[in-house]
Amino acid sequence: MATAAVIRTDDQIQLDVVDELKWDARVQPNEIGVAVKDGIVTLLGWVDSYTKRWAAEEAAHRVRGVKAVVNDIEIRLPVTSERNDVDIAAAAVRALEWDAFVPVEKLDVTVSKGWVTLQGEVEWQYQSKTQSGSSGGCRASKEWSI
C-alpha cells in the first residue's frame, strides 16, 4: 500500500524552523528571522559567532519539508573578539597543529583582511575536509578557503 506524500505549506515550514531554533541552545531565536518560499528557507539577522550561524543553518535543515537553506545571517563580532591578521594566523596554525589528521608541515597558511587561505597538498580527501572544519578553532576569521 502506497502512502501519499504530505505537502507542507511554507507557513508550516516557517513555524517549524522557528520552533527548531527555539530548541537549539546554541542560538537565540530572537536573533534570527525566518522566511520561506516554495520550501526554500532564508535565514536573516545577525549573530556574534560563526558557531551560531552554522547552528541556525543546521536547525533549518532538520525540519521536514525544507528543500534548501539560504543563510544570510551576518556575523558581527563583539569589539573584544576582533583580532588582527597576525592573531588570526597564529590561531589558524594552532588549530591545525592540534588536529592530528592534518599534516600542518605540508600546508601554507595565509591571512589577509581576516580571510584565511590554506595551500598545499594532503594525501587523503578527509584531510582536506578536516582543514575546512578546523576553522572552529579560529573564532575571528571571516572565511577559510582551501
N, CA and C atoms as a LAMMPS dump frame, in Angstrom:
ITEM: TIMESTEP
0
ITEM: NUMBER OF ATOMS
438
ITEM: BOX BOUNDS ff ff ff
-5.0000000000000000e+02 5.0000000000000000e+02
-5.0000000000000000e+02 5.0000000000000000e+02
-5.0000000000000000e+02 5.0000000000000000e+02
ITEM: ATOMS id mol type element x y z
1 1 1 N 0.835 -1.166 0
2 1 2 C 0 0 0
3 1 3 C 0.886 1.237 0
4 2 1 N 0.694 2.103 -0.944
5 2 2 C 1.493 3.316 -1.07
6 2 3 C 0.919 4.401 -0.159
7 3 1 N 1.824 5.188 0.401
8 3 2 C 1.372 6.308 1.228
9 3 3 C 1.502 7.591 0.43
10 4 1 N 0.579 8.485 0.637
11 4 2 C 0.598 9.759 -0.077
12 4 3 C 1.641 10.678 0.556
13 5 1 N 2.306 11.424 -0.283
14 5 2 C 3.28 12.393 0.206
15 5 3 C 2.536 13.562 0.843
16 6 1 N 2.999 13.968 2.006
17 6 2 C 2.372 15.085 2.7
18 6 3 C 3.047 16.364 2.231
19 7 1 N 2.255 17.25 1.67
20 7 2 C 2.769 18.532 1.213
21 7 3 C 2.664 19.515 2.369
22 8 1 N 3.765 20.138 2.708
23 8 2 C 3.771 21.098 3.804
24 8 3 C 3.79 22.506 3.222
25 9 1 N 3.009 23.379 3.803
26 9 2 C 2.961 24.761 3.322
27 9 3 C 4.179 25.524 3.831
28 10 1 N 4.448 26.623 3.194
29 10 2 C 5.557 27.472 3.617
30 10 3 C 5.352 27.97 5.044
31 11 1 N 4.111 28.281 5.401
32 11 2 C 3.822 28.744 6.762
33 11 3 C 4.135 27.661 7.8
34 12 1 N 3.782 26.41 7.484
35 12 2 C 4.092 25.307 8.398
36 12 3 C 5.598 25.14 8.558
37 13 1 N 6.293 25.204 7.455
38 13 2 C 7.758 25.053 7.499
39 13 3 C 8.369 26.194 8.303
40 14 1 N 7.891 27.413 8.092
41 14 2 C 8.429 28.558 8.826
42 14 3 C 8.235 28.379 10.332
43 15 1 N 7.036 27.986 10.751
44 15 2 C 6.774 27.771 12.171
45 15 3 C 7.678 26.672 12.746
46 16 1 N 7.874 25.607 11.977
47 16 2 C 8.717 24.507 12.448
48 16 3 C 10.185 24.922 12.551
49 17 1 N 10.662 25.74 11.618
50 17 2 C 12.049 26.224 11.702
51 17 3 C 12.214 27.109 12.924
52 18 1 N 11.256 28.002 13.169
53 18 2 C 11.317 28.861 14.354
54 18 3 C 11.316 28.001 15.616
55 19 1 N 10.46 26.984 15.666
56 19 2 C 10.429 26.075 16.818
57 19 3 C 11.76 25.341 16.982
58 20 1 N 12.332 24.914 15.881
59 20 2 C 13.623 24.206 15.936
60 20 3 C 14.717 25.122 16.468
61 21 1 N 14.685 26.383 16.065
62 21 2 C 15.662 27.345 16.579
63 21 3 C 15.494 27.546 18.086
64 22 1 N 14.241 27.522 18.563
65 22 2 C 13.988 27.674 19.995
66 22 3 C 14.565 26.506 20.797
67 23 1 N 14.593 25.323 20.198
68 23 2 C 15.097 24.132 20.882
69 23 3 C 16.613 24.026 20.845
70 24 1 N 17.253 24.758 19.959
71 24 2 C 18.71 24.68 19.843
72 24 3 C 19.337 25.687 20.8
73 25 1 N 20.011 25.192 21.818
74 25 2 C 20.58 26.055 22.867
75 25 3 C 21.716 26.938 22.346
76 26 1 N 22.246 26.635 21.178
77 26 2 C 23.37 27.416 20.653
78 26 3 C 22.949 28.756 20.064
79 27 1 N 21.663 28.922 19.764
80 27 2 C 21.196 30.168 19.153
81 27 3 C 20.047 30.762 19.957
82 28 1 N 19.86 32.048 19.804
83 28 2 C 18.704 32.74 20.377
84 28 3 C 17.737 33 19.225
85 29 1 N 16.551 32.448 19.287
86 29 2 C 15.625 32.599 18.149
87 29 3 C 15.287 34.049 17.814
88 30 1 N 15.392 34.949 18.793
89 30 2 C 15.086 36.35 18.501
90 30 3 C 16.192 37.026 17.686
91 31 1 N 17.33 36.366 17.509
92 31 2 C 18.414 36.905 16.682
93 31 3 C 18.199 36.617 15.2
94 32 1 N 17.332 35.667 14.897
95 32 2 C 17.26 35.131 13.539
96 32 3 C 15.837 35.221 13.003
97 33 1 N 15.717 35.797 11.819
98 33 2 C 14.438 35.838 11.127
99 33 3 C 14.362 34.693 10.133
100 34 1 N 13.162 34.207 9.893
101 34 2 C 12.966 33.066 9.003
102 34 3 C 11.907 33.419 7.967
103 35 1 N 12.264 33.267 6.702
104 35 2 C 11.311 33.433 5.603
105 35 3 C 11.334 32.158 4.77
106 36 1 N 10.185 31.776 4.221
107 36 2 C 10.102 30.545 3.428
108 36 3 C 9.307 30.824 2.164
109 37 1 N 9.851 30.383 1.044
110 37 2 C 9.141 30.472 -0.23
111 37 3 C 9.42 29.201 -1.014
112 38 1 N 8.376 28.485 -1.349
113 38 2 C 8.467 27.232 -2.112
114 38 3 C 9.395 26.226 -1.424
115 39 1 N 9.353 26.189 -0.098
116 39 2 C 10.161 25.229 0.653
117 39 3 C 11.605 25.631 0.851
118 40 1 N 11.98 26.796 0.329
119 40 2 C 13.347 27.294 0.489
120 40 3 C 13.362 28.278 1.648
121 41 1 N 14.153 27.962 2.662
122 41 2 C 14.21 28.759 3.883
123 41 3 C 15.327 29.786 3.763
124 42 1 N 15.004 31.036 4.083
125 42 2 C 16.014 32.085 4.154
126 42 3 C 16.147 32.507 5.606
127 43 1 N 17.378 32.454 6.116
128 43 2 C 17.681 32.873 7.479
129 43 3 C 18.281 34.271 7.424
130 44 1 N 17.757 35.178 8.238
131 44 2 C 18.181 36.578 8.243
132 44 3 C 18.527 37.009 9.658
133 45 1 N 19.25 38.103 9.763
134 45 2 C 19.586 38.661 11.065
135 45 3 C 21.085 38.705 11.264
136 46 1 N 21.489 38.833 12.526
137 46 2 C 22.915 38.826 12.822
138 46 3 C 23.156 38.162 14.167
139 47 1 N 24.304 37.519 14.253
140 47 2 C 24.731 36.833 15.47
141 47 3 C 26.186 37.195 15.741
142 48 1 N 26.673 36.82 16.913
143 48 2 C 28.024 37.217 17.303
144 48 3 C 29.07 36.116 17.135
145 49 1 N 28.718 35.018 16.44
146 49 2 C 29.729 33.978 16.209
147 49 3 C 29.333 33.115 15.01
148 50 1 N 30.343 32.523 14.395
149 50 2 C 30.09 31.608 13.287
150 50 3 C 29.398 30.353 13.777
151 51 1 N 29.67 29.942 15.006
152 51 2 C 29.033 28.755 15.563
153 51 3 C 27.521 28.929 15.576
154 52 1 N 27.047 30.101 15.961
155 52 2 C 25.609 30.364 15.969
156 52 3 C 25.042 30.354 14.554
157 53 1 N 25.781 30.907 13.616
158 53 2 C 25.326 30.938 12.214
159 53 3 C 25.156 29.517 11.685
160 54 1 N 26.174 28.685 11.942
161 54 2 C 26.115 27.293 11.477
162 54 3 C 25.027 26.514 12.201
163 55 1 N 24.842 26.777 13.499
164 55 2 C 23.809 26.086 14.269
165 55 3 C 22.419 26.406 13.717
166 56 1 N 22.179 27.65 13.358
167 56 2 C 20.886 28.038 12.791
168 56 3 C 20.651 27.327 11.463
169 57 1 N 21.686 27.242 10.659
170 57 2 C 21.566 26.554 9.371
171 57 3 C 21.251 25.076 9.581
172 58 1 N 21.96 24.444 10.507
173 58 2 C 21.71 23.033 10.807
174 58 3 C 20.284 22.825 11.298
175 59 1 N 19.814 23.734 12.155
176 59 2 C 18.446 23.626 12.68
177 59 3 C 17.432 23.687 11.547
178 60 1 N 17.622 24.594 10.611
179 60 2 C 16.693 24.717 9.484
180 60 3 C 16.694 23.448 8.636
181 61 1 N 17.86 22.865 8.417
182 61 2 C 17.945 21.643 7.606
183 61 3 C 17.272 20.452 8.288
184 62 1 N 17.125 20.495 9.599
185 62 2 C 16.485 19.38 10.312
186 62 3 C 14.97 19.338 10.122
187 63 1 N 14.39 20.401 9.629
188 63 2 C 12.938 20.494 9.508
189 63 3 C 12.463 19.787 8.244
190 64 1 N 11.451 18.951 8.412
191 64 2 C 10.877 18.21 7.295
192 64 3 C 10.234 19.185 6.32
193 65 1 N 10.474 18.996 5.049
194 65 2 C 9.888 19.837 4.012
195 65 3 C 10.805 20.934 3.501
196 66 1 N 11.94 21.141 4.186
197 66 2 C 12.889 22.161 3.743
198 66 3 C 13.654 21.62 2.538
199 67 1 N 13.581 22.344 1.431
200 67 2 C 14.284 21.931 0.217
201 67 3 C 15.712 22.463 0.186
202 68 1 N 15.892 23.687 0.671
203 68 2 C 17.218 24.323 0.675
204 68 3 C 17.199 25.425 1.724
205 69 1 N 18.405 25.841 2.134
206 69 2 C 18.53 26.917 3.106
207 69 3 C 19.444 27.987 2.527
208 70 1 N 18.987 29.229 2.567
209 70 2 C 19.803 30.385 2.203
210 70 3 C 20.185 31.044 3.518
211 71 1 N 21.465 31.019 3.833
212 71 2 C 21.929 31.546 5.117
213 71 3 C 22.472 32.959 4.914
214 72 1 N 21.613 33.949 5.167
215 72 2 C 22.002 35.357 5.044
216 72 3 C 22.267 35.987 6.412
217 73 1 N 22.572 35.165 7.392
218 73 2 C 22.855 35.673 8.73
219 73 3 C 24.228 36.324 8.724
220 74 1 N 24.293 37.554 9.219
221 74 2 C 25.56 38.277 9.312
222 74 3 C 26.257 37.944 10.624
223 75 1 N 27.574 38.005 10.58
224 75 2 C 28.371 37.845 11.787
225 75 3 C 28.849 39.226 12.197
226 76 1 N 28.521 39.614 13.402
227 76 2 C 29.006 40.879 13.961
228 76 3 C 29.743 40.54 15.242
229 77 1 N 31.055 40.442 15.114
230 77 2 C 31.864 40.09 16.273
231 77 3 C 31.886 41.24 17.269
232 78 1 N 31.81 40.915 18.551
233 78 2 C 31.983 41.967 19.553
234 78 3 C 33.374 42.586 19.401
235 79 1 N 33.493 43.851 19.715
236 79 2 C 34.782 44.542 19.573
237 79 3 C 35.88 43.795 20.33
238 80 1 N 35.537 43.204 21.455
239 80 2 C 36.534 42.475 22.25
240 80 3 C 37.002 41.196 21.565
241 81 1 N 36.231 40.685 20.592
242 81 2 C 36.608 39.456 19.898
243 81 3 C 37.339 39.702 18.586
244 82 1 N 37.352 40.946 18.119
245 82 2 C 38.017 41.225 16.85
246 82 3 C 39.516 41.028 17.006
247 83 1 N 40.093 40.4 15.989
248 83 2 C 41.526 40.129 16.025
249 83 3 C 42.153 40.568 14.714
250 84 1 N 43.416 40.94 14.797
251 84 2 C 44.118 41.333 13.579
252 84 3 C 44.608 40.082 12.852
253 85 1 N 45.129 40.265 11.661
254 85 2 C 45.563 39.137 10.837
255 85 3 C 46.66 38.316 11.495
256 86 1 N 47.549 38.941 12.252
257 86 2 C 48.623 38.201 12.936
258 86 3 C 48.024 37.239 13.952
259 87 1 N 47.068 37.724 14.74
260 87 2 C 46.417 36.863 15.732
261 87 3 C 45.636 35.732 15.062
262 88 1 N 44.953 36.05 13.957
263 88 2 C 44.186 35.03 13.234
264 88 3 C 45.122 33.967 12.662
265 89 1 N 46.251 34.391 12.102
266 89 2 C 47.215 33.438 11.547
267 89 3 C 47.744 32.515 12.638
268 90 1 N 48.069 33.065 13.79
269 90 2 C 48.567 32.248 14.898
270 90 3 C 47.503 31.252 15.347
271 91 1 N 46.249 31.7 15.428
272 91 2 C 45.163 30.803 15.83
273 91 3 C 44.944 29.705 14.792
274 92 1 N 45.06 30.045 13.515
275 92 2 C 44.88 29.057 12.459
276 92 3 C 45.962 27.982 12.537
277 93 1 N 47.194 28.401 12.741
278 93 2 C 48.295 27.438 12.858
279 93 3 C 48.076 26.53 14.071
280 94 1 N 47.685 27.119 15.204
281 94 2 C 47.422 26.311 16.413
282 94 3 C 46.296 25.311 16.173
283 95 1 N 45.217 25.758 15.517
284 95 2 C 44.096 24.857 15.251
285 95 3 C 44.531 23.687 14.378
286 96 1 N 45.362 23.964 13.391
287 96 2 C 45.846 22.893 12.516
288 96 3 C 46.804 21.964 13.252
289 97 1 N 47.649 22.521 14.102
290 97 2 C 48.6 21.701 14.86
291 97 3 C 47.882 20.753 15.818
292 98 1 N 46.75 21.182 16.346
293 98 2 C 46.002 20.354 17.284
294 98 3 C 45.25 19.224 16.59
295 99 1 N 45.111 19.284 15.276
296 99 2 C 44.414 18.236 14.537
297 99 3 C 45.432 17.204 14.054
298 100 1 N 45.407 16.037 14.671
299 100 2 C 46.399 15.003 14.364
300 100 3 C 46.299 14.477 12.936
301 101 1 N 45.169 14.694 12.272
302 101 2 C 44.966 14.16 10.931
303 101 3 C 45.416 15.104 9.818
304 102 1 N 45.867 16.286 10.175
305 102 2 C 46.272 17.266 9.169
306 102 3 C 47.789 17.444 9.217
307 103 1 N 48.467 17.172 8.097
308 103 2 C 49.921 17.349 8.059
309 103 3 C 50.276 18.833 7.902
310 104 1 N 50.31 19.548 9.025
311 104 2 C 50.483 21.003 9.003
312 104 3 C 51.779 21.419 8.309
313 105 1 N 52.79 20.581 8.35
314 105 2 C 54.064 20.929 7.717
315 105 3 C 53.962 20.973 6.189
316 106 1 N 52.891 20.429 5.621
317 106 2 C 52.694 20.441 4.173
318 106 3 C 51.766 21.563 3.722
319 107 1 N 51.377 22.439 4.666
320 107 2 C 50.416 23.486 4.343
321 107 3 C 51.024 24.863 4.526
322 108 1 N 50.598 25.78 3.678
323 108 2 C 50.94 27.19 3.829
324 108 3 C 49.684 27.918 4.27
325 109 1 N 49.799 28.689 5.347
326 109 2 C 48.677 29.461 5.87
327 109 3 C 48.902 30.923 5.507
328 110 1 N 47.92 31.529 4.858
329 110 2 C 47.979 32.947 4.51
330 110 3 C 46.727 33.623 5.054
331 111 1 N 46.906 34.786 5.661
332 111 2 C 45.77 35.556 6.174
333 111 3 C 45.845 36.96 5.591
334 112 1 N 44.714 37.419 5.053
335 112 2 C 44.635 38.763 4.509
336 112 3 C 43.249 39.318 4.782
337 113 1 N 43.188 40.401 5.537
338 113 2 C 41.925 41.064 5.863
339 113 3 C 40.909 40.098 6.468
340 114 1 N 41.392 39.212 7.341
341 114 2 C 40.519 38.281 8.031
342 114 3 C 40.214 37.006 7.273
343 115 1 N 40.675 36.887 6.042
344 115 2 C 40.434 35.69 5.235
345 115 3 C 41.629 34.757 5.37
346 116 1 N 41.345 33.511 5.715
347 116 2 C 42.39 32.501 5.873
348 116 3 C 42.392 31.611 4.64
349 117 1 N 43.562 31.464 4.032
350 117 2 C 43.71 30.584 2.876
351 117 3 C 44.758 29.527 3.208
352 118 1 N 44.406 28.279 2.966
353 118 2 C 45.34 27.171 3.147
354 118 3 C 45.723 26.647 1.774
355 119 1 N 47.03 26.502 1.56
356 119 2 C 47.507 25.937 0.301
357 119 3 C 48.47 24.811 0.613
358 120 1 N 48.467 23.822 -0.23
359 120 2 C 49.359 22.694 -0.047
360 120 3 C 48.683 21.426 -0.531
361 121 1 N 49.355 20.319 -0.276
362 121 2 C 48.82 19.036 -0.703
363 121 3 C 48.704 18.118 0.495
364 122 1 N 47.588 17.4 0.515
365 122 2 C 47.39 16.387 1.536
366 122 3 C 47.195 15.057 0.828
367 123 1 N 47.45 14.006 1.56
368 123 2 C 47.413 12.678 0.951
369 123 3 C 45.988 12.162 0.749
370 124 1 N 45.102 12.507 1.652
371 124 2 C 43.759 11.946 1.627
372 124 3 C 42.702 13.048 1.585
373 125 1 N 41.551 12.753 0.971
374 125 2 C 40.452 13.707 0.865
375 125 3 C 39.949 14.139 2.232
376 126 1 N 39.863 13.216 3.191
377 126 2 C 39.329 13.58 4.505
378 126 3 C 40.199 14.628 5.187
379 127 1 N 41.496 14.666 4.845
380 127 2 C 42.366 15.675 5.437
381 127 3 C 41.996 17.07 4.935
382 128 1 N 41.589 17.148 3.679
383 128 2 C 41.138 18.422 3.136
384 128 3 C 39.856 18.863 3.833
385 129 1 N 38.946 17.927 4.063
386 129 2 C 37.7 18.237 4.778
387 129 3 C 38.008 18.653 6.207
388 130 1 N 38.976 18.002 6.832
389 130 2 C 39.354 18.33 8.199
390 130 3 C 39.886 19.748 8.267
391 131 1 N 40.627 20.172 7.261
392 131 2 C 41.169 21.53 7.254
393 131 3 C 40.049 22.552 7.266
394 132 1 N 39.028 22.333 6.455
395 132 2 C 37.939 23.299 6.428
396 132 3 C 37.174 23.275 7.741
397 133 1 N 37.13 22.134 8.395
398 133 2 C 36.467 22.039 9.687
399 133 3 C 37.275 22.624 10.815
400 134 1 N 38.548 22.852 10.61
401 134 2 C 39.392 23.398 11.654
402 134 3 C 39.103 24.863 11.931
403 135 1 N 38.282 25.493 11.102
404 135 2 C 38.001 26.91 11.301
405 135 3 C 37.329 27.186 12.633
406 136 1 N 36.74 26.166 13.25
407 136 2 C 36.116 26.362 14.543
408 136 3 C 37.106 26.797 15.598
409 137 1 N 38.385 26.468 15.413
410 137 2 C 39.395 26.862 16.371
411 137 3 C 39.898 28.275 16.147
412 138 1 N 39.385 28.949 15.157
413 138 2 C 39.852 30.29 14.809
414 138 3 C 38.646 31.212 14.745
415 139 1 N 38.165 31.657 15.899
416 139 2 C 36.886 32.343 16.013
417 139 3 C 36.748 33.605 15.181
418 140 1 N 37.782 34.378 15.029
419 140 2 C 37.601 35.704 14.442
420 140 3 C 37.966 35.781 12.972
421 141 1 N 38.182 34.661 12.317
422 141 2 C 38.453 34.745 10.889
423 141 3 C 37.139 34.958 10.151
424 142 1 N 37.193 35.649 9.021
425 142 2 C 35.997 35.91 8.235
426 142 3 C 35.628 34.702 7.398
427 143 1 N 36.607 34.026 6.852
428 143 2 C 36.322 32.909 5.958
429 143 3 C 37.584 32.095 5.77
430 144 1 N 37.4 30.84 5.434
431 144 2 C 38.514 29.96 5.081
432 144 3 C 38.336 29.56 3.637
433 145 1 N 39.404 29.521 2.889
434 145 2 C 39.324 28.926 1.558
435 145 3 C 40.447 27.923 1.441
436 146 1 N 40.118 26.819 0.801
437 146 2 C 41.092 25.722 0.668
438 146 3 C 41.272 25.412 -0.794
